[in-house]
């Protein structure tokens, strides 16, 4: 099956990153008539993680109230954890340096060594976390097809994969991992009704549910529902502050209070127990204030897609801030784009563009101008 024009069986990989985009906006450099001796500012669509901390964020970091988070706790991290737990409708939250660590903690606590866990194909926990679900959490991953829509299975598929209880020597399945939005499905959203049905199917099969909600902010904005509606029924959820919100680092793992107490131990085991973490936590608190503006980044992605379609390029309509444009061979196209000052990444047989807070409306128009001479390459599917 094909979703968003991308063959599900296609492998995915990333080119090595390069320097991030400058925050300065010398708009005259955008124009065709700019001084050719001036450098062309790159327009960076590689990820929404390339953003730079805003001046407000930097001030908050410099002035943060801090403490030793391994000992008595850091007050600023505590405020951040309380605020995120409340937003998501969870009992408690724990800051971690990265989303990979937060996901790994969830798997370590939900799985008994040798258990199988289920996740939709191309989920972050399957292909983008270096196998830590198997290596460190001791789980056996199994990918589920996208037969329920982009980035998600049908409830019946979960029930069939979970199987029924058998003798002790049978492989045991104990966890379902969902991803909302699903990165490699083009930022696809799992709507509330489908989320509820998938969680219900997992619970009926006696599975725990972990939600990789790194970009759940985008799912809620696109769905028009509160964040807590998209976490209902899950046992744990990971959210990221540096994907779309602009923080320089940090994620949170959320769950019940007993779960979070155990998560603290796992975080310490993995080297994530920081001392004066409020310096980073302060940036996270400011980043949360961007949530009401998330829809602006969706509009930027839609404008980019529409402009590419005007050039005859097969760009699907993005649900959120991720646009996957299918091409025959991403490598040569990306090289030409880089030379034109437009940065993106390959995902299988597509080029991925991600809009974010450091790209303005003028940047989208300039990107389209720079890509116009490359339209024939971007049409090659």
C-alpha positions in Angstrom: 0.0 0.0 0.0 1.0 3.6 -0.6 0.4 6.6 1.7 1.2 10.2 0.9 2.7 9.0 -2.4 5.5 7.1 -0.5 5.9 3.4 -0.8 5.8 1.8 2.6 8.5 -0.7 1.8 11.1 2.0 0.9 14.0 2.3 3.3 14.7 5.5 5.0 17.9 7.3 6.0 19.3 10.7 6.6 22.1 12.7 5.1 24.6 14.1 7.6 23.5 17.4 9.1 25.1 20.7 8.4 25.2 24.0 10.1 21.9 25.4 11.2 20.0 28.4 9.7 20.9 31.9 10.8 18.2 33.8 12.7 18.9 37.1 10.9 16.6 38.0 8.0 18.3 40.3 5.4 15.3 40.1 3.1 17.1 41.9 0.3 19.3 38.8 0.0 16.2 36.8 -0.8 15.5 38.7 -4.0 16.7 37.8 -7.4 18.5 41.1 -7.7 20.6 40.7 -4.5 24.3 41.6 -4.5 26.0 38.4 -5.9 29.0 39.1 -3.6 26.8 38.5 -0.5 26.4 35.0 0.8 23.0 33.4 0.2 21.3 32.5 3.5 20.4 28.8 3.5 16.8 28.0 4.1 16.8 25.0 6.4 13.9 22.6 6.1 15.8 19.5 7.3 14.0 19.4 10.7 12.1 21.5 13.2 15.1 20.8 15.5 17.4 23.3 13.7 15.7 26.2 15.4 17.8 28.6 17.6 16.7 29.6 21.1 14.8 32.9 21.0 16.1 36.0 23.0 13.3 35.4 25.5 14.4 31.8 25.9 18.1 32.8 26.4 17.1 35.3 29.1 15.0 32.7 30.9 17.9 30.3 30.8 20.3 32.9 32.2 18.0 33.8 35.0 16.6 30.4 35.9 16.2 29.4 39.5 18.1 26.1 39.8 18.9 23.3 42.3 20.5 19.9 42.2 17.9 17.8 40.4 19.5 14.5 41.5 19.4 15.5 45.2 16.6 17.7 46.4 15.3 18.6 42.9 15.5 21.5 40.5 12.6 24.0 41.0 12.5 25.1 37.4 12.4 21.5 36.1 9.7 20.8 38.7 7.6 23.6 37.3 8.1 22.3 33.7 7.2 18.7 34.7 4.0 19.9 36.5 2.9 22.0 33.6 3.5 19.3 31.0 1.8 16.6 33.1 -1.3 18.9 33.4 -1.4 19.7 29.7 -1.3 16.0 28.8 -3.7 14.9 31.6 -1.1 12.6 33.2 -0.3 12.3 36.9 3.4 13.1 36.7 6.2 13.9 34.3 10.0 13.6 34.2 12.4 15.7 32.1 15.0 13.9 30.1 17.8 15.2 27.9 16.4 13.6 24.8 13.3 11.9 23.3 15.3 8.7 22.6 16.0 8.5 26.3 12.4 9.1 27.3 11.2 6.4 24.9 13.8 4.0 26.1 12.8 4.5 29.7 9.2 3.7 28.8 10.3 0.5 27.1 12.6 -0.5 29.9 9.7 -0.1 32.5 6.9 -1.7 30.4 8.8 -4.7 29.0 10.1 -7.8 30.7 13.3 -9.0 28.9 12.3 -11.1 25.9 8.8 -9.6 25.5 7.6 -8.5 22.1 6.4 -5.0 21.5 4.4 -3.7 18.6 4.7 -0.5 16.7 3.6 0.9 13.3 6.1 0.5 10.5 8.9 3.1 10.4 8.1 4.3 13.9 10.9 6.2 15.6 11.3 3.5 18.3 11.9 0.9 15.5 14.3 2.6 13.1 15.6 5.8 14.6 16.8 4.9 18.1 19.7 2.6 17.2 18.0 -0.6 18.3 17.9 0.4 22.0 14.5 -1.1 22.4 16.1 -4.5 21.9 19.6 -3.8 23.1 18.9 -2.0 26.4 15.2 -2.7 27.0 15.4 -6.3 26.0 12.3 -6.2 23.8 11.6 -7.9 20.5 10.2 -5.4 18.0 7.5 -6.2 15.5 6.3 -3.7 12.9 2.6 -3.3 12.1 1.4 -2.3 8.6 -0.3 1.0 8.0 -3.6 -0.7 7.1 -5.6 1.8 9.3 -4.3 4.9 7.6 -0.9 6.7 7.3 1.3 5.7 10.2 -1.3 3.6 12.0 -2.7 0.0 12.0 -6.3 -1.1 12.3 -7.5 -2.1 15.8 -8.0 -5.6 14.4 -4.4 -5.8 13.3 -3.3 -5.0 16.9 -5.6 -7.8 18.2 -4.2 -10.3 15.7 -0.6 -9.4 16.4 -1.0 -9.6 20.1 -2.4 -13.1 19.9 -3.9 -15.0 22.8 -2.4 -16.2 26.1 -0.6 -19.5 25.6 1.8 -21.8 27.4 4.8 -20.3 29.2 7.1 -21.2 26.3 5.2 -18.9 23.8 6.5 -15.5 22.9 4.7 -12.9 25.0 3.5 -9.6 23.6 3.1 -6.9 26.3 3.3 -3.4 24.7 2.0 -1.3 21.9 3.9 1.8 20.9 2.0 4.5 18.9 3.5 7.6 17.3 1.4 10.8 16.9 2.2 12.6 14.6 4.0 9.9 12.6 7.2 11.4 11.2 7.9 9.1 8.3 4.2 9.0 7.3 4.5 12.7 6.5 3.5 14.1 9.9 0.3 12.0 9.8 -2.2 12.6 12.7 -4.0 9.8 14.6 -7.4 11.4 15.2 -9.0 11.1 18.7 -11.6 8.5 17.7 -8.9 6.3 16.1 -6.6 6.8 19.0 -9.3 5.7 21.4 -10.0 2.6 19.2 -6.4 1.6 19.0 -5.9 2.0 22.8 -9.0 0.0 23.4 -7.8 -2.8 21.2 -4.5 -2.9 23.0 -6.1 -3.0 26.4 -8.4 -5.8 25.3 -5.3 -7.8 24.5 -3.7 -6.9 27.9 -1.1 -4.7 26.3 0.4 -1.6 27.9 0.4 1.5 25.6 3.3 3.9 25.2 2.7 7.0 23.0 5.7 8.6 21.2 4.2 12.0 21.2 7.3 13.9 20.2 5.1 16.1 17.9 1.8 15.6 19.7 1.6 19.4 19.8 1.1 19.3 16.0 -1.5 16.5 16.2 -3.6 18.5 18.7 -3.3 21.7 16.7 -4.3 19.9 13.5 -7.2 18.0 15.2 -8.5 21.0 17.1 -8.7 19.0 20.3 -6.9 19.4 23.7 -3.6 17.6 24.1 -5.1 15.3 26.9 -7.7 13.9 24.4 -4.8 12.4 22.4 -3.2 10.8 25.5 -6.4 9.2 26.9 -5.9 5.7 28.1 -2.1 5.4 27.5 0.2 4.2 30.2 3.0 6.6 29.2 3.7 9.3 26.7 6.9 11.0 25.5 6.8 14.6 24.3 9.7 16.7 22.8 10.4 20.3 23.5 12.9 20.7 20.6 10.7 19.4 17.8 8.6 22.3 16.7 8.6 24.3 19.9 12.1 25.7 19.7 13.8 24.5 22.9 17.5 23.7 22.5 17.1 20.3 24.2 14.8 18.2 26.4 11.8 15.8 26.4 9.5 14.6 29.0 8.2 11.1 29.9 4.8 11.2 31.5 2.7 8.6 33.3 1.4 7.6 36.7 3.3 8.8 39.9 4.6 5.2 40.6 5.8 4.9 37.0 7.6 8.2 37.1 9.3 7.2 40.4 10.7 4.2 38.6 11.5 6.3 35.6 13.8 8.5 37.7 15.9 5.4 38.5 16.0 4.4 34.9 17.0 7.9 33.9 19.9 7.8 36.4 21.0 4.4 35.0 21.2 5.9 31.5 23.2 8.9 32.5 20.3 11.4 32.4 20.4 12.6 36.0 21.4 16.2 35.6 22.3 18.7 38.3 21.2 22.3 37.6 18.8 21.2 34.9 16.6 24.3 35.3 18.9 26.1 32.8 17.5 23.8 30.1 14.1 23.6 31.8 13.6 27.3 31.6 13.9 27.1 27.8 11.3 24.4 27.8 8.8 26.6 29.8 9.2 29.4 27.2 8.9 26.8 24.4 5.5 25.7 25.6 4.2 29.2 25.0 4.6 28.6 21.2 1.9 25.9 21.2 -0.9 28.4 20.3 1.2 29.3 17.2 1.8 25.8 15.9 -0.8 26.2 13.3 1.3 28.9 11.6 3.9 26.2 10.8 1.2 24.0 9.3 0.2 27.0 7.1 3.8 27.4 6.0 4.0 23.7 5.0 0.7 23.9 3.1 1.9 27.0 1.2 5.1 25.2 0.3 3.1 22.2 -1.0 0.8 24.4 -3.0 3.6 26.3 -4.5 5.3 23.1 -5.5 2.1 21.8 -7.1 1.9 25.0 -9.1 5.3 24.0 -10.6 3.8 20.6 -11.5 5.5 18.8 -8.7 3.6 15.9 -6.9 3.5 17.4 -3.4 0.7 16.0 -1.2 -1.3 18.3 1.1 0.5 18.0 4.5 -1.6 17.4 7.7 0.9 19.2 9.9 4.4 20.6 9.4 6.0 17.7 7.5 5.9 17.5 3.7 7.2 14.4 1.8 7.8 15.0 -1.9 8.3 11.7 -3.9 11.3 11.7 -6.3 13.0 8.9 -8.2 16.5 9.5 -6.6 16.7 11.9 -3.7 20.5 12.1 -3.7 21.2 14.2 -6.8 18.1 16.4 -6.2 19.3 17.2 -2.7 22.7 18.1 -3.9 21.2 20.6 -6.4 18.9 22.0 -3.7 21.8 22.5 -1.4 23.6 24.4 -4.1 20.5 26.6 -4.4 20.5 27.2 -0.7 17.5 25.0 0.2 18.2 22.2 2.7 16.1 19.1 3.2 16.6 15.4 4.0 15.8 12.1 2.2 13.1 9.8 3.6 13.0 6.6 1.5 12.1 7.7 -2.1 11.0 11.1 -1.0 12.5 14.5 0.1 11.3 15.7 3.5 10.6 19.4 4.2 9.8 20.4 7.7 8.5 23.9 8.4 9.2 25.5 11.8 9.3 28.7 13.8 12.6 30.0 12.4 11.2 30.0 8.9 8.9 32.9 8.0 6.4 33.4 5.2 9.0 35.2 3.1 11.3 32.2 3.5 8.7 29.9 2.0 8.3 32.2 -1.0 12.0 32.5 -1.4 12.4 28.7 -1.2 9.8 28.3 -4.0 11.7 30.8 -6.1 15.0 28.9 -5.6 13.3 25.6 -6.4 11.7 26.8 -9.6 14.7 26.0 -11.8 14.8 22.5 -10.2 11.2 21.7 -10.9 12.0 19.1 -13.6 14.1 17.2 -11.1 11.5 17.3 -8.4 8.9 16.0 -11.0 11.0 12.9 -11.7 8.9 10.1 -10.0 
